Amino acid sequence: MGLIAGAQRPSEQAEAGVEVIGTRWWSGSALLVFVAGACFGGCKQPPLPGDYFKVELRGEENLCTGNGADYSQSFEYRAEADANDLSLAIDDSVWATGTIDGCDLSYQSLAWSDYRKDSQGNELEIQWVIQGTAKVNLSGPGEGCVENGDWEGQEVFLITQSAHPDVPAGCTYTIDVAGSWEKEVQ
């Protein structure tokens, strides 16, 4: 799968507490005790700025393999607006950017990639992007853009490249997205 960012460890000498170029490296256990002590009483990160929405995603249509339209999942989206520019995040990870025009959002994700097994058990790569549109009460309930809730839209998963014979490039999965505004963090 590859390396996870930040997963590389310092050399064994540095980890054992040896001075490396004038800098003392702490052993893993000593650092853990220090961090735990510093965080005693609450080492929680403050919430990131933006408008938070609790959204429900439900599969609408699968033009790739025909199944999976029963997909259902919940997320907390964080929308951050700067004039007409939009960023969407889950937790601290921005996953899509786009634009705002009044109540209308239009956004696209970065490219995603995954591996799926074919009928012979071979792992084959599939790549896609998510293209979304929505009507949103961006500043909370009662804004008048959406009557039943605060987020109504669709996300289309567009397969951009595929080595898998059962999932051709160009096919789409469509997801309905509905949700409610939770809070604003400055």
LUMPARO-530012 format. One record per residue: residue number from 0; x, y, z of N, C-alpha, C, O in turn. Coordinates in steps of 0.05 Angstrom, whole numbers. Atoms other than C-alpha are relative to their C-alpha. Layout:
<sites>
+-----+--------+--------+--------+--------+--------+--------+--------+--------+--------+--------+--------+--------+
! pos !     nu !     nv !     nw !    cau !    cav !    caw !     cu !     cv !     cw !     ou !     ov !     ow !
+-----+--------+--------+--------+--------+--------+--------+--------+--------+--------+--------+--------+--------+
! NUM !      X !      Y !      Z !      X !      Y !      Z !      X !      Y !      Z !      X !      Y !      Z !
...
+-----+--------+--------+--------+--------+--------+--------+--------+--------+--------+--------+--------+--------+
</sites>
This chain:
<sites>
+-----+--------+--------+--------+--------+--------+--------+--------+--------+--------+--------+--------+--------+
! pos !     nu !     nv !     nw !    cau !    cav !    caw !     cu !     cv !     cw !     ou !     ov !     ow !
+-----+--------+--------+--------+--------+--------+--------+--------+--------+--------+--------+--------+--------+
!   0 !     16 !    -24 !      0 !      0 !      0 !      0 !     17 !     25 !      0 !      8 !     46 !    -10 !
!   1 !    -17 !    -23 !      0 !     58 !     48 !     11 !      3 !     11 !     29 !     -9 !      0 !     47 !
!   2 !     -5 !    -12 !    -26 !     82 !     91 !     69 !    -22 !     19 !      8 !    -34 !     32 !     -9 !
!   3 !     18 !    -20 !    -10 !     36 !    131 !    112 !     16 !     24 !      8 !     37 !     21 !     20 !
!   4 !    -15 !    -25 !     -7 !     58 !    203 !    119 !      5 !      1 !     29 !    -14 !     -3 !     45 !
!   5 !     -7 !     -3 !    -28 !     94 !    213 !    184 !      5 !    -26 !     14 !     11 !    -26 !     38 !
!   6 !     -4 !     26 !    -13 !    102 !    138 !    197 !     30 !     -7 !      2 !     36 !    -27 !     15 !
!   7 !    -28 !      7 !     -2 !    177 !    139 !    188 !     11 !      7 !     27 !      3 !     28 !     39 !
!   8 !    -11 !     -4 !    -27 !    216 !    133 !    253 !     28 !     10 !     -1 !     42 !      5 !    -21 !
!   9 !    -28 !     -8 !     -1 !    281 !    165 !    274 !     18 !    -25 !      2 !      9 !    -46 !      8 !
!  10 !    -18 !     22 !     -2 !    343 !    122 !    273 !      0 !    -12 !     28 !     -8 !      0 !     47 !
!  11 !      0 !     13 !    -26 !    353 !     72 !    329 !     18 !     15 !     20 !     11 !     16 !     43 !
!  12 !    -17 !    -15 !    -18 !    410 !    114 !    357 !    -15 !     23 !     12 !    -14 !     29 !     36 !
!  13 !     15 !    -23 !    -10 !    365 !    175 !    362 !    -22 !     -9 !     19 !    -27 !      5 !     39 !
!  14 !     22 !      9 !    -18 !    309 !    134 !    393 !     11 !     -9 !     27 !     -4 !     -7 !     47 !
!  15 !    -11 !      9 !    -25 !    355 !    107 !    447 !      8 !     23 !     18 !     17 !     19 !     41 !
!  16 !     -6 !    -23 !    -16 !    367 !    178 !    472 !     28 !     11 !     -5 !     39 !     24 !     13 !
!  17 !    -27 !     -8 !      7 !    434 !    191 !    438 !     -1 !     28 !    -12 !    -20 !     34 !    -27 !
!  18 !     -1 !    -27 !     13 !    454 !    262 !    419 !      7 !     -3 !    -29 !     26 !    -17 !    -36 !
!  19 !     -4 !      0 !     29 !    449 !    272 !    344 !      3 !     29 !     -8 !    -16 !     44 !     -8 !
!  20 !     -7 !    -27 !      9 !    483 !    335 !    318 !    -10 !     21 !     20 !    -25 !     40 !     13 !
!  21 !      6 !    -20 !    -20 !    474 !    373 !    383 !    -29 !      0 !     10 !    -36 !     17 !     26 !
!  22 !     28 !      2 !     -8 !    401 !    353 !    392 !     -5 !    -25 !     15 !      3 !    -47 !      6 !
!  23 !      6 !     24 !    -15 !    378 !    305 !    445 !    -27 !    -12 !     -9 !    -47 !      2 !     -8 !
!  24 !     24 !     14 !      7 !    327 !    255 !    421 !    -10 !    -15 !     24 !      5 !    -28 !     38 !
!  25 !     12 !     14 !    -22 !    280 !    227 !    472 !     -7 !    -28 !     -8 !    -14 !    -33 !    -31 !
!  26 !      9 !     27 !      6 !    265 !    153 !    477 !    -30 !      1 !     -3 !    -43 !     19 !      7 !
!  27 !     28 !      1 !      5 !    196 !    133 !    455 !    -17 !      1 !     26 !    -37 !     15 !     27 !
!  28 !     16 !      1 !    -25 !    172 !    118 !    526 !      2 !     27 !     15 !    -17 !     35 !     27 !
!  29 !     -3 !    -25 !    -14 !    201 !    183 !    555 !    -17 !     22 !    -14 !    -30 !     38 !      0 !
!  30 !     17 !    -20 !     15 !    166 !    224 !    500 !    -29 !     -5 !      6 !    -44 !     14 !     10 !
!  31 !     27 !      7 !     -6 !    101 !    187 !    513 !     -8 !     10 !     27 !    -30 !     22 !     31 !
!  32 !      6 !     -9 !    -27 !    104 !    203 !    587 !     -2 !     31 !      0 !    -19 !     42 !     13 !
!  33 !      0 !    -29 !      2 !    120 !    276 !    571 !    -26 !     10 !    -12 !    -39 !     28 !     -2 !
!  34 !     24 !     -9 !     14 !     62 !    284 !    522 !    -24 !     -7 !     17 !    -42 !     10 !     19 !
!  35 !     23 !      7 !    -17 !     14 !    247 !    568 !     -2 !     19 !     24 !    -24 !     28 !     31 !
!  36 !      0 !    -19 !    -23 !     34 !    293 !    626 !     -9 !     28 !     -9 !    -24 !     41 !      5 !
!  37 !      7 !    -26 !     10 !     27 !    355 !    583 !    -30 !      1 !     -7 !    -42 !     23 !     -5 !
!  38 !     28 !      1 !      8 !    -42 !    333 !    560 !    -19 !     -7 !     23 !    -43 !     -8 !     19 !
!  39 !     18 !      8 !    -23 !    -68 !    312 !    629 !    -19 !     23 !      5 !    -10 !     46 !      8 !
!  40 !     20 !    -21 !     -4 !   -132 !    351 !    638 !    -11 !      9 !    -27 !    -28 !     27 !    -27 !
!  41 !     12 !     -6 !     25 !   -148 !    354 !    564 !     19 !      9 !    -21 !     29 !     32 !    -20 !
!  42 !    -18 !     -7 !     22 !   -105 !    353 !    502 !    -16 !     -1 !    -25 !     -8 !    -13 !    -45 !
!  43 !     18 !      1 !     23 !   -162 !    364 !    454 !      5 !     24 !    -18 !      8 !     47 !     -8 !
!  44 !     -4 !    -22 !     20 !   -153 !    405 !    391 !    -26 !     15 !     -1 !    -48 !      4 !      0 !
!  45 !     24 !    -15 !      3 !   -202 !    462 !    384 !    -13 !     -6 !    -27 !      1 !    -14 !    -46 !
!  46 !     13 !      7 !     25 !   -254 !    452 !    329 !     10 !     20 !    -22 !     16 !     43 !    -17 !
!  47 !     -9 !    -16 !     22 !   -233 !    478 !    261 !    -23 !     18 !    -10 !    -47 !     12 !     -6 !
!  48 !     21 !    -19 !      8 !   -270 !    538 !    231 !    -17 !    -11 !    -23 !     -7 !    -26 !    -40 !
!  49 !     18 !      7 !     22 !   -330 !    529 !    185 !    -28 !     -6 !     10 !    -33 !     -4 !     34 !
!  50 !     27 !      8 !     -6 !   -403 !    509 !    183 !     -1 !    -30 !     -1 !      8 !    -42 !    -21 !
!  51 !      1 !     30 !     -2 !   -415 !    437 !    205 !    -28 !    -10 !     -6 !    -48 !      1 !      3 !
!  52 !     25 !     12 !      9 !   -469 !    394 !    174 !      1 !    -30 !      5 !     22 !    -43 !      0 !
!  53 !      3 !     29 !     -3 !   -492 !    324 !    193 !    -15 !     -9 !    -25 !    -38 !     -2 !    -29 !
!  54 !     12 !      8 !     25 !   -505 !    291 !    125 !     -4 !    -30 !     -1 !     12 !    -46 !     10 !
!  55 !      6 !     28 !      5 !   -536 !    225 !    105 !      4 !     -5 !    -30 !     -8 !     10 !    -46 !
!  56 !     -3 !      7 !     28 !   -513 !    193 !     39 !    -14 !    -25 !     -5 !    -12 !    -45 !      9 !
!  57 !     15 !     24 !      8 !   -558 !    144 !      4 !      3 !     -5 !    -30 !      0 !     13 !    -46 !
!  58 !     -4 !      8 !     28 !   -544 !    106 !    -60 !    -26 !      4 !    -16 !    -47 !     -4 !     -7 !
!  59 !     23 !     -6 !     17 !   -590 !    128 !   -116 !      1 !    -17 !    -26 !    -19 !    -29 !    -34 !
!  60 !     -2 !     14 !     26 !   -563 !     96 !   -180 !     29 !    -10 !     -3 !     48 !      4 !      3 !
!  61 !    -26 !     11 !      6 !   -505 !     51 !   -200 !      1 !     -8 !    -29 !    -10 !    -29 !    -37 !
!  62 !     -3 !      7 !     28 !   -488 !     52 !   -274 !     26 !    -14 !     -6 !     33 !    -17 !    -29 !
!  63 !    -25 !     14 !      4 !   -423 !     15 !   -263 !     -4 !    -30 !      2 !      2 !    -45 !    -17 !
!  64 !      3 !     29 !     -4 !   -439 !    -53 !   -235 !    -29 !     -8 !      5 !    -35 !    -32 !      6 !
!  65 !     28 !      6 !     -4 !   -514 !    -48 !   -222 !     -7 !     -5 !     29 !    -31 !     -2 !     36 !
!  66 !      6 !      4 !    -28 !   -509 !    -63 !   -147 !     11 !     23 !     16 !     25 !     40 !      5 !
!  67 !    -11 !    -21 !    -17 !   -492 !    -19 !    -89 !    -18 !     25 !      3 !    -10 !     44 !     17 !
!  68 !     18 !    -23 !     -2 !   -551 !     29 !    -97 !    -12 !      1 !     28 !    -25 !     21 !     35 !
!  69 !     10 !     -1 !    -28 !   -570 !     10 !    -25 !     20 !     11 !     19 !     16 !      9 !     44 !
!  70 !    -21 !    -13 !    -17 !   -508 !     47 !      1 !    -13 !     20 !     19 !    -31 !     35 !     11 !
!  71 !      9 !    -20 !    -20 !   -521 !     88 !     64 !     22 !      5 !     20 !     33 !    -14 !     32 !
!  72 !    -21 !     -7 !    -20 !   -472 !    126 !    108 !     -4 !     28 !      9 !    -16 !     45 !     -6 !
!  73 !      2 !    -27 !    -12 !   -469 !    187 !    153 !     28 !     12 !      3 !     47 !     -2 !      9 !
!  74 !    -25 !    -15 !     -4 !   -415 !    240 !    156 !     -6 !     27 !     13 !    -29 !     36 !     12 !
!  75 !      2 !    -28 !     -7 !   -402 !    307 !    187 !     18 !     16 !    -19 !     42 !     13 !    -19 !
!  76 !    -15 !    -17 !     18 !   -383 !    355 !    132 !      6 !     27 !     13 !    -11 !     38 !     27 !
!  77 !     -7 !    -27 !     -8 !   -347 !    419 !    148 !      4 !     17 !    -25 !     22 !     12 !    -41 !
!  78 !     -2 !    -18 !     23 !   -358 !    474 !     97 !     13 !     26 !      8 !      5 !     39 !     28 !
!  79 !    -14 !    -24 !     -5 !   -310 !    532 !     95 !     -2 !     17 !    -25 !      6 !      9 !    -46 !
!  80 !      4 !    -17 !     22 !   -327 !    591 !     51 !     18 !     24 !      2 !     23 !     35 !     23 !
!  81 !    -16 !    -25 !      2 !   -282 !    648 !     28 !    -10 !     14 !    -26 !     -2 !      7 !    -48 !
!  82 !     14 !    -13 !     23 !   -323 !    694 !    -16 !    -16 !    -21 !    -15 !    -33 !    -34 !     -3 !
!  83 !     15 !     21 !     15 !   -348 !    647 !    -71 !     15 !    -27 !     -2 !      6 !    -45 !    -15 !
!  84 !    -16 !     25 !      0 !   -294 !    594 !    -59 !     -9 !    -18 !     23 !    -15 !     -8 !     45 !
!  85 !     10 !     19 !    -20 !   -313 !    531 !    -20 !     20 !    -22 !      4 !     32 !    -32 !    -15 !
!  86 !    -15 !     24 !     -7 !   -275 !    476 !     16 !    -18 !    -17 !     17 !    -31 !     -7 !     35 !
!  87 !     15 !     19 !    -16 !   -308 !    414 !     43 !     20 !    -19 !     13 !     38 !    -29 !      0 !
!  88 !    -18 !     17 !    -14 !   -275 !    372 !     96 !    -16 !    -20 !     17 !    -39 !    -15 !     24 !
!  89 !     10 !     18 !    -20 !   -288 !    312 !    140 !     23 !     -1 !     21 !     45 !     -8 !     14 !
!  90 !    -21 !     -4 !    -21 !   -251 !    322 !    206 !     19 !     22 !    -10 !      9 !     44 !    -17 !
!  91 !    -18 !    -21 !      9 !   -188 !    360 !    186 !     10 !     -4 !    -28 !     28 !      9 !    -37 !
!  92 !     -9 !      7 !     27 !   -182 !    330 !    116 !    -19 !     13 !    -21 !    -42 !      5 !    -24 !
!  93 !     15 !    -12 !     22 !   -205 !    374 !     59 !     -1 !    -21 !    -23 !     19 !    -31 !    -31 !
!  94 !      2 !     20 !     20 !   -233 !    327 !      7 !    -12 !     11 !    -26 !    -11 !     -3 !    -47 !
!  95 !     11 !    -12 !     24 !   -267 !    374 !    -43 !      2 !     30 !      1 !      1 !     42 !     23 !
!  96 !      0 !    -29 !      3 !   -264 !    445 !    -68 !    -20 !      8 !    -21 !    -26 !     -8 !    -39 !
!  97 !     19 !     -9 !     20 !   -313 !    486 !   -108 !     -8 !     29 !      3 !      7 !     45 !     13 !
!  98 !     10 !    -28 !     -1 !   -356 !    548 !   -112 !    -28 !      1 !     12 !    -42 !    -18 !     13 !
!  99 !     26 !     -6 !    -12 !   -416 !    580 !    -79 !    -13 !     21 !    -18 !      0 !     41 !    -24 !
! 100 !     15 !    -20 !     14 !   -469 !    618 !   -118 !    -27 !      2 !     14 !    -46 !    -12 !      7 !
! 101 !     25 !     -2 !    -16 !   -523 !    641 !    -69 !     -3 !    -25 !     17 !     14 !    -30 !     35 !
! 102 !      5 !     24 !    -15 !   -552 !    577 !    -41 !     12 !    -25 !    -13 !     12 !    -47 !     -1 !
! 103 !     -9 !     23 !     16 !   -520 !    532 !    -94 !     30 !     -5 !      3 !     46 !     13 !      0 !
! 104 !    -27 !      8 !     -2 !   -456 !    494 !    -82 !      6 !    -18 !    -24 !    -11 !    -34 !    -32 !
! 105 !    -10 !     18 !     21 !   -416 !    460 !   -137 !     29 !     -7 !      8 !     45 !     11 !     13 !
! 106 !    -26 !      8 !    -10 !   -354 !    419 !   -118 !     10 !    -25 !    -13 !     -6 !    -41 !    -24 !
! 107 !    -12 !     24 !     11 !   -306 !    366 !   -140 !     23 !     -9 !     19 !     37 !      8 !     30 !
! 108 !    -21 !     11 !    -17 !   -260 !    320 !   -100 !     26 !     -2 !    -15 !     28 !      2 !    -39 !
! 109 !    -25 !      8 !     12 !   -188 !    305 !   -111 !     -4 !    -29 !    -11 !    -25 !    -41 !     -6 !
! 110 !      2 !     27 !     12 !   -175 !    239 !   -148 !      4 !    -21 !     22 !     23 !    -18 !     39 !
! 111 !     -2 !     22 !    -19 !   -185 !    176 !   -106 !      8 !    -25 !    -15 !      4 !    -27 !    -40 !
! 112 !     -9 !     25 !     12 !   -157 !    107 !   -119 !     -4 !    -23 !     19 !      0 !    -20 !     43 !
! 113 !      3 !     24 !    -16 !   -171 !     37 !    -94 !      5 !    -24 !    -18 !      5 !    -22 !    -42 !
! 114 !     -4 !     25 !     15 !   -159 !    -35 !   -114 !    -23 !    -19 !      6 !    -31 !    -22 !     29 !
! 115 !     21 !     19 !     -3 !   -213 !    -86 !   -126 !      8 !    -26 !    -14 !     22 !    -26 !    -34 !
! 116 !     -7 !     26 !     11 !   -206 !   -160 !   -140 !    -18 !     -7 !    -24 !    -42 !     -1 !    -23 !
! 117 !     16 !     11 !     23 !   -228 !   -189 !   -207 !     -8 !    -29 !      6 !     -2 !    -39 !     28 !
! 118 !      9 !     28 !     -4 !   -257 !   -259 !   -216 !     23 !    -19 !      4 !     18 !    -41 !     15 !
! 119 !    -23 !     18 !     -4 !   -187 !   -289 !   -216 !     15 !      8 !     26 !     36 !     -5 !     33 !
! 120 !    -13 !     -7 !    -25 !   -168 !   -254 !   -150 !     22 !     21 !     -4 !     36 !     27 !     16 !
! 121 !    -21 !    -20 !      5 !   -122 !   -202 !   -183 !    -10 !     27 !     11 !    -33 !     35 !      7 !
! 122 !      6 !    -27 !    -10 !   -120 !   -133 !   -149 !      3 !     20 !    -23 !     25 !     23 !    -34 !
! 123 !      0 !    -18 !     22 !   -138 !    -82 !   -202 !     -8 !     28 !      9 !    -27 !     31 !     24 !
! 124 !      5 !    -27 !    -10 !   -136 !     -6 !   -193 !    -24 !     13 !    -14 !    -28 !     10 !    -38 !
! 125 !     22 !    -17 !     10 !   -197 !     39 !   -201 !      5 !     28 !     11 !     11 !     31 !     35 !
! 126 !     -3 !    -28 !     -9 !   -193 !    115 !   -198 !    -26 !     15 !     -6 !    -40 !      9 !    -26 !
! 127 !     25 !    -15 !      4 !   -251 !    164 !   -190 !      3 !     28 !     13 !     21 !     33 !     29 !
! 128 !      4 !    -26 !    -13 !   -271 !    235 !   -172 !    -29 !      2 !      8 !    -46 !    -12 !     -3 !
! 129 !     28 !     -4 !     -9 !   -333 !    258 !   -135 !     -7 !     28 !     -9 !      6 !     48 !     -2 !
! 130 !     11 !    -25 !      8 !   -373 !    314 !   -167 !    -26 !      5 !     14 !    -44 !    -12 !     12 !
! 131 !     24 !     -5 !    -15 !   -426 !    346 !   -124 !    -13 !     27 !     -5 !      0 !     46 !    -13 !
! 132 !     16 !    -25 !      1 !   -481 !    398 !   -127 !    -20 !     -2 !     23 !    -29 !    -24 !     31 !
! 133 !     19 !      0 !    -22 !   -526 !    419 !    -70 !    -12 !     28 !      3 !      0 !     48 !     -4 !
! 134 !     12 !    -24 !    -11 !   -574 !    472 !    -44 !      5 !     -2 !     30 !     -1 !    -22 !     42 !
! 135 !     -8 !      1 !    -28 !   -551 !    491 !     26 !     -7 !     25 !     14 !     -4 !     47 !      4 !
! 136 !      3 !    -22 !    -19 !   -572 !    535 !     83 !     27 !      4 !     14 !     32 !     -7 !     36 !
! 137 !    -28 !     -1 !     -9 !   -499 !    554 !     93 !      4 !     13 !     27 !     23 !      5 !     41 !
! 138 !     -3 !    -13 !    -27 !   -509 !    598 !    154 !    -20 !    -11 !     20 !    -24 !      2 !     41 !
! 139 !     17 !     12 !    -19 !   -558 !    552 !    188 !    -29 !     -1 !     -8 !    -37 !      9 !    -29 !
! 140 !     28 !      3 !      6 !   -632 !    536 !    192 !    -14 !     27 !     -5 !     -6 !     47 !      6 !
! 141 !     16 !    -24 !      4 !   -683 !    585 !    167 !     10 !     19 !    -21 !     -1 !     40 !    -25 !
! 142 !    -12 !    -17 !     20 !   -640 !    614 !    112 !    -18 !      1 !    -25 !    -17 !     20 !    -41 !
! 143 !     19 !      0 !     22 !   -694 !    594 !     61 !      9 !    -14 !    -26 !     -6 !    -15 !    -45 !
! 144 !    -10 !     14 !     24 !   -651 !    555 !     11 !    -11 !    -28 !     -2 !    -18 !    -38 !    -23 !
! 145 !      9 !     28 !     -2 !   -674 !    486 !     34 !    -22 !      0 !     21 !    -19 !     10 !     43 !
! 146 !     23 !      0 !    -19 !   -742 !    474 !     67 !      1 !    -23 !     20 !     -4 !    -19 !     43 !
! 147 !     -1 !     24 !    -18 !   -734 !    403 !     95 !     29 !     -7 !      6 !     41 !    -24 !     -8 !
! 148 !    -29 !      4 !     -6 !   -665 !    405 !    127 !     15 !     24 !     -9 !      4 !     45 !    -14 !
! 149 !    -17 !    -22 !      7 !   -606 !    447 !    109 !     19 !     -6 !    -23 !     35 !     11 !    -32 !
! 150 !    -17 !      9 !     22 !   -570 !    407 !     55 !    -15 !    -20 !    -17 !    -24 !    -41 !     -7 !
! 151 !     12 !     18 !     19 !   -601 !    375 !     -7 !     17 !      0 !    -25 !     21 !     20 !    -38 !
! 152 !    -17 !      1 !     23 !   -557 !    350 !    -63 !      5 !    -28 !    -10 !     -6 !    -48 !      0 !
! 153 !     -9 !     25 !     11 !   -525 !    295 !   -103 !     30 !      1 !     -4 !     42 !     21 !     -9 !
! 154 !    -28 !      4 !      6 !   -455 !    268 !   -109 !      2 !    -22 !    -21 !    -10 !    -43 !    -17 !
! 155 !     -4 !     20 !     21 !   -434 !    231 !   -171 !     29 !     -9 !      1 !     48 !      7 !     -2 !
! 156 !    -27 !     12 !      1 !   -374 !    184 !   -167 !      5 !     -8 !    -29 !     -8 !    -26 !    -39 !
! 157 !     -7 !      4 !     28 !   -344 !    186 !   -237 !     26 !    -17 !     -1 !     47 !     -7 !      8 !
! 158 !    -24 !     17 !      3 !   -296 !    129 !   -253 !     17 !     12 !    -23 !      8 !     13 !    -46 !
! 159 !    -17 !    -14 !     20 !   -238 !    164 !   -289 !     20 !    -19 !    -13 !     26 !    -16 !    -37 !
! 160 !    -17 !     21 !     11 !   -192 !    104 !   -299 !     -6 !    -26 !     14 !    -12 !    -27 !     38 !
! 161 !      5 !     26 !    -12 !   -201 !     30 !   -288 !     14 !    -22 !    -15 !     13 !    -24 !    -39 !
! 162 !    -12 !     24 !     11 !   -161 !    -33 !   -299 !    -18 !    -24 !      4 !    -12 !    -46 !     -4 !
! 163 !     19 !     22 !     -6 !   -221 !    -74 !   -275 !    -20 !     -3 !    -23 !    -33 !     17 !    -30 !
! 164 !     18 !      4 !     23 !   -262 !   -105 !   -331 !    -30 !      5 !      6 !    -45 !     11 !    -11 !
! 165 !     28 !     -3 !     -7 !   -327 !   -100 !   -292 !     -8 !     29 !      9 !    -31 !     35 !     14 !
! 166 !      5 !    -27 !     -8 !   -320 !    -26 !   -274 !     13 !     18 !    -21 !     36 !     27 !    -18 !
! 167 !    -13 !    -15 !     22 !   -308 !     13 !   -339 !      3 !     30 !      7 !    -13 !     42 !     21 !
! 168 !     -4 !    -29 !     -2 !   -280 !     84 !   -341 !    -24 !     14 !    -12 !    -34 !      6 !    -33 !
! 169 !     23 !    -16 !     10 !   -335 !    135 !   -350 !    -27 !     -7 !     13 !    -46 !      8 !     12 !
! 170 !     25 !      7 !    -13 !   -388 !     98 !   -310 !     -3 !     16 !     26 !     17 !     27 !     36 !
! 171 !      6 !    -17 !    -23 !   -421 !    132 !   -250 !    -16 !    -15 !     22 !    -32 !    -33 !     16 !
! 172 !     17 !      7 !    -23 !   -450 !    119 !   -181 !    -12 !     27 !     10 !      3 !     46 !     13 !
! 173 !     12 !    -25 !     -9 !   -500 !    172 !   -158 !    -11 !     -4 !     29 !    -24 !    -24 !     35 !
! 174 !      7 !      1 !    -28 !   -511 !    186 !    -84 !    -17 !     25 !      6 !     -9 !     47 !     -1 !
! 175 !     15 !    -22 !    -10 !   -566 !    230 !    -54 !     12 !      9 !     27 !     19 !     -9 !     43 !
! 176 !    -11 !    -10 !    -24 !   -541 !    275 !      2 !    -20 !     19 !     13 !    -29 !     38 !      0 !
! 177 !     18 !    -17 !    -14 !   -587 !    306 !     54 !     10 !      3 !     29 !     22 !    -15 !     40 !
! 178 !    -11 !     -4 !    -27 !   -570 !    337 !    121 !    -10 !     25 !     13 !    -26 !     40 !      2 !
! 179 !      8 !    -23 !    -16 !   -578 !    389 !    174 !     24 !     14 !     11 !     45 !      1 !     17 !
! 180 !    -21 !    -17 !    -10 !   -535 !    446 !    198 !      2 !     -6 !     30 !    -18 !     -8 !     44 !
! 181 !     -5 !      6 !    -28 !   -503 !    432 !    266 !     10 !     25 !     15 !      0 !     32 !     37 !
! 182 !    -12 !    -22 !    -15 !   -460 !    492 !    285 !     19 !     15 !    -19 !     27 !      6 !    -40 !
! 183 !    -20 !    -15 !     14 !   -414 !    547 !    261 !     23 !      5 !     20 !     19 !     11 !     43 !
! 184 !    -24 !     -5 !    -16 !   -343 !    553 !    287 !     16 !     22 !    -13 !     23 !     20 !    -37 !
! 185 !    -15 !    -22 !     11 !   -306 !    619 !    277 !     29 !     -5 !      0 !     45 !     11 !     -9 !
+-----+--------+--------+--------+--------+--------+--------+--------+--------+--------+--------+--------+--------+
</sites>
